[in-house]
Amino acid sequence: MADFYQNGYITTLHNMADRSLEELETELVSFSKKRPMSLILPSLFSELEGEALPKIIDHLTQVRYLSEIVIGLDRADLGQYQHALKFFKRLPQHHRILWNDGPRLRAIDDELSLLGLAPEEPGKGRNVWYCMGYILSSGVAESVALHDCDILTYDRELLARLIYPVANPQFNYEFCKGYYARIAGGRISGRVSRLLVTPLLRTLKKVVGNGAYLDYMDSFRYPLSGEFSFRRDVLNDIRIPSDWGLEIGVLSEMHRNYANNRLCQVDIARVYDHKHQNLSADDQNKGLSKMSIDITKALFRKLATEGYVLSNEVFRSVKATYFRIALDFIETYRNDALMNGLSLDIHEEENAVEMFAQNIMIAGQQFLDYPMDTPFIPSWNRVVSAMPDVLIRLNEAVEADRREFFQSE
């Protein structure tokens, strides 16, 4: 059973009473009459052939309160798109697949590129952004949830708890972030969140000074979780990164656009495990190495917009201070693991911290070397202003793909 402690600037909704799933879902069915709900599933084709996604679909077939499921499909050729149509066919909810690599959606992307409005690199951020555009085009949902497709421990209670705060008409939340304990195989996971993000936020508060943004970010129990929910109006103005900085970018945008009392976080799972990335200490363009650089740059960019002046001298101080704080965290996590009968390899933890410390300097140098870099995908409001029929065309392209290729089932 969780505690009821509230810390930081953001409301925390705990799991204190173990309410039955049936009771939660009954309420959500009632809420759906006033606030129809949608789910976004950003997926790689490879995940259709994995262990997690088939089980996720098994659970989703039992969810009665969803009006729409939007699947963003990446890295799929025609045959794989046709396979996806068959794979998701058993979903009883109205659902649509965005074939992001298909010629129709690529043509829209090419037109947006000519206007300087398309995502600059492939990845989850681009996939999520187009799914958000489709949600706006369909006009079905008032409340929307998003979660990853590689969750090995998925249970539909995760979705119910995730969407409840933005679906309940008595609540005024515009955005909700999911959190959980990353435990897998008797080990504590989540190295990037535990050993990079939290120590780095504490470091930045010491080096560049406390401020509302850093205190806000430090309020989230799992800032890198891929699970969040929001009201539909959030989609119009949000500007998100297309790289691994997606989760940090989303939280930063919520801080920019909304008062803290319109935001919350919720405990969505007692056990959570998903696909693990390699450390990739010898390659800055892969695994946790690339992830840590992108995330750190996302934080530096946001600090710059808050008026902080960043320099090589500042980054050297950040690296040194981070290293000491992160090492102290390793001892904390070791003791927590032992208390709970879990394992934690101190050597692996320190290897990760050493790489993260080096990547803080790399991220800082990249930030200084490319001052004109614009990593955020434009808001849909801006895109619609430049191309007024874009949402209609996006919707029509998805429908045309389905009509043309659904017959092969």
Backbone hydrogen bonds, N-H to C=O, Kabsch-Sander energy under -0.5 kcal/mol:
donor,donor_aa,acceptor,acceptor_aa,energy
2,A,15,N,-1.5
7,N,5,Y,-0.5
11,T,263,L,-0.9
13,L,11,T,-0.5
13,L,265,Q,-3.1
14,H,12,T,-0.7
16,M,14,H,-0.7
24,L,20,S,-1.9
25,E,21,L,-2.9
26,T,22,E,-2.1
27,E,23,E,-1.9
28,L,24,L,-2.2
29,V,25,E,-2.4
30,S,26,T,-1.6
31,F,27,E,-2.8
32,S,28,L,-2.3
33,K,30,S,-1.2
34,K,31,F,-1.8
35,R,31,F,-3.1
37,M,65,Y,-0.6
38,S,143,S,-2.2
39,L,68,E,-1.7
40,I,145,A,-2.8
41,L,70,V,-2.9
43,S,41,L,-0.6
43,S,72,G,-3.4
45,F,74,D,-2.0
47,E,44,L,-1.2
48,L,44,L,-0.5
48,L,45,F,-1.9
49,E,45,F,-0.6
49,E,46,S,-0.8
50,G,47,E,-0.9
53,L,47,E,-0.5
55,K,51,E,-0.6
55,K,52,A,-0.6
56,I,52,A,-2.0
57,I,53,L,-2.5
58,D,54,P,-1.7
59,H,55,K,-1.8
60,L,56,I,-2.5
61,T,57,I,-1.9
62,Q,59,H,-1.7
63,V,60,L,-1.7
64,R,62,Q,-0.6
67,S,37,M,-3.1
68,E,37,M,-1.1
69,I,94,H,-1.9
70,V,39,L,-3.1
71,I,69,I,-0.5
71,I,96,R,-2.8
72,G,41,L,-2.0
72,G,70,V,-0.6
73,L,71,I,-0.7
73,L,98,L,-2.6
74,D,43,S,-2.5
74,D,72,G,-0.6
81,Y,77,D,-2.5
82,Q,78,L,-2.5
83,H,79,G,-1.9
84,A,80,Q,-2.1
85,L,81,Y,-2.1
86,K,82,Q,-1.5
87,F,83,H,-2.7
88,F,84,A,-2.5
89,K,86,K,-0.8
91,L,88,F,-1.9
96,R,69,I,-2.0
98,L,71,I,-3.3
99,W,97,I,-0.9
100,N,73,L,-1.6
100,N,98,L,-1.6
102,G,99,W,-1.8
106,R,102,G,-2.3
107,A,103,P,-1.9
108,I,104,R,-1.5
109,D,105,L,-2.3
110,D,106,R,-2.6
111,E,107,A,-1.9
112,L,108,I,-2.3
113,S,109,D,-2.1
114,L,110,D,-1.8
115,L,111,E,-1.0
116,G,113,S,-1.5
117,L,112,L,-3.2
118,A,112,L,-0.6
125,G,242,S,-0.6
126,R,242,S,-0.5
127,N,123,G,-2.2
128,V,124,K,-3.1
129,W,125,G,-2.3
130,Y,126,R,-2.1
131,C,127,N,-2.0
132,M,128,V,-2.6
133,G,129,W,-2.0
134,Y,130,Y,-2.2
135,I,131,C,-2.3
136,L,132,M,-2.1
137,S,133,G,-2.1
138,S,134,Y,-2.5
139,G,135,I,-1.7
142,E,36,P,-3.1
143,S,36,P,-2.2
144,V,230,F,-2.9
145,A,38,S,-2.3
146,L,228,F,-2.4
147,H,40,I,-1.5
152,L,150,D,-0.8
152,L,273,D,-2.1
153,T,273,D,-1.1
154,Y,151,I,-1.0
158,L,155,D,-2.1
159,L,155,D,-0.6
160,A,156,R,-2.0
161,R,157,E,-2.7
162,L,158,L,-1.9
163,I,159,L,-2.4
164,Y,160,A,-1.4
166,V,163,I,-0.8
167,A,163,I,-1.2
167,A,164,Y,-0.7
168,N,164,Y,-2.2
171,F,168,N,-1.9
173,Y,165,P,-0.5
174,E,262,R,-3.1
175,F,262,R,-1.4
176,C,229,S,-2.8
177,K,264,C,-2.1
178,G,227,E,-2.6
179,Y,266,V,-2.2
181,A,269,A,-0.7
182,R,180,Y,-0.5
183,I,181,A,-1.2
183,I,272,Y,-0.7
184,A,187,R,-2.5
187,R,184,A,-1.4
188,I,343,S,-1.1
189,S,182,R,-3.2
189,S,187,R,-0.5
194,R,190,G,-2.6
195,L,191,R,-3.2
196,L,191,R,-0.6
196,L,192,V,-1.2
197,V,192,V,-2.4
198,T,193,S,-2.0
200,L,196,L,-2.4
201,L,197,V,-2.6
202,R,198,T,-2.2
203,T,199,P,-2.2
204,L,200,L,-2.9
205,K,201,L,-1.8
206,K,202,R,-1.2
206,K,203,T,-0.5
207,V,203,T,-2.6
208,V,204,L,-2.2
209,G,204,L,-1.0
215,D,211,G,-2.3
216,Y,212,A,-2.3
217,M,213,Y,-2.7
218,D,214,L,-2.1
219,S,216,Y,-1.5
220,F,217,M,-1.2
225,S,222,Y,-1.8
228,F,146,L,-1.8
228,F,226,G,-0.5
229,S,176,C,-2.6
230,F,144,V,-2.6
231,R,174,E,-2.2
232,R,142,E,-2.3
234,V,231,R,-1.7
235,L,232,R,-1.8
236,N,233,D,-0.9
237,D,233,D,-0.5
237,D,234,V,-0.6
238,I,234,V,-1.1
242,S,375,P,-0.9
246,L,243,D,-1.3
249,G,245,G,-3.1
250,V,246,L,-2.7
251,L,247,E,-2.1
252,S,248,I,-2.3
253,E,249,G,-2.3
254,M,250,V,-2.2
255,H,251,L,-1.8
256,R,252,S,-1.8
257,N,253,E,-2.3
258,Y,254,M,-2.0
262,R,259,A,-2.0
263,L,260,N,-1.7
264,C,175,F,-1.4
265,Q,11,T,-2.3
266,V,177,K,-2.4
267,D,13,L,-2.3
268,I,179,Y,-2.2
268,I,266,V,-0.6
269,A,179,Y,-0.7
272,Y,181,A,-0.7
275,K,150,D,-0.6
283,D,280,S,-1.7
286,K,283,D,-1.4
288,L,278,N,-3.1
289,S,279,L,-0.8
289,S,286,K,-0.7
290,K,286,K,-2.3
291,M,287,G,-2.1
292,S,288,L,-2.4
293,I,289,S,-1.8
294,D,290,K,-2.7
295,I,291,M,-2.5
296,T,292,S,-2.1
297,K,293,I,-2.5
298,A,294,D,-2.1
299,L,295,I,-1.8
300,F,296,T,-2.4
301,R,297,K,-2.9
302,K,298,A,-1.8
303,L,299,L,-2.4
304,A,300,F,-2.1
305,T,301,R,-1.8
306,E,302,K,-1.1
307,G,304,A,-1.5
308,Y,303,L,-2.2
310,L,308,Y,-0.6
315,F,311,S,-2.5
316,R,312,N,-2.2
317,S,313,E,-1.9
318,V,314,V,-2.6
319,K,315,F,-2.6
320,A,316,R,-2.1
321,T,317,S,-2.6
322,Y,318,V,-2.9
323,F,319,K,-2.4
324,R,320,A,-1.4
325,I,321,T,-2.2
326,A,322,Y,-3.2
327,L,323,F,-1.9
328,D,324,R,-1.7
329,F,325,I,-1.8
330,I,326,A,-1.7
331,E,327,L,-1.3
332,T,328,D,-1.7
333,Y,329,F,-2.9
334,R,330,I,-2.5
335,N,331,E,-2.2
336,D,332,T,-2.1
337,A,333,Y,-2.5
338,L,334,R,-2.5
339,M,335,N,-2.3
340,N,336,D,-1.2
341,G,338,L,-1.4
342,L,337,A,-3.3
343,S,186,G,-2.9
346,I,344,L,-0.8
349,E,345,D,-2.3
350,E,346,I,-2.7
351,N,347,H,-2.1
352,A,348,E,-2.1
353,V,349,E,-2.2
354,E,350,E,-2.5
355,M,351,N,-2.0
356,F,352,A,-2.8
357,A,353,V,-2.5
358,Q,354,E,-1.9
359,N,355,M,-2.5
360,I,356,F,-1.6
361,M,357,A,-1.1
362,I,358,Q,-1.8
363,A,359,N,-3.0
364,G,360,I,-2.2
365,Q,361,M,-2.5
366,Q,362,I,-2.5
367,F,363,A,-2.3
368,L,364,G,-1.9
369,D,365,Q,-2.6
370,Y,366,Q,-1.6
373,D,370,Y,-1.7
377,I,240,I,-3.4
380,W,235,L,-0.7
381,N,236,N,-2.2
383,V,379,S,-1.9
384,V,380,W,-2.8
385,S,381,N,-1.7
386,A,382,R,-1.9
387,M,383,V,-2.7
390,V,387,M,-2.3
393,R,389,D,-2.5
394,L,390,V,-2.5
395,N,391,L,-2.3
396,E,392,I,-2.5
397,A,393,R,-2.3
398,V,394,L,-2.0
399,E,395,N,-2.2
400,A,396,E,-2.6
401,D,397,A,-2.3
402,R,398,V,-1.9
403,R,399,E,-2.7
404,E,400,A,-2.3
405,F,401,D,-2.1
406,F,402,R,-2.2
408,S,405,F,-1.3
409,E,406,F,-1.6
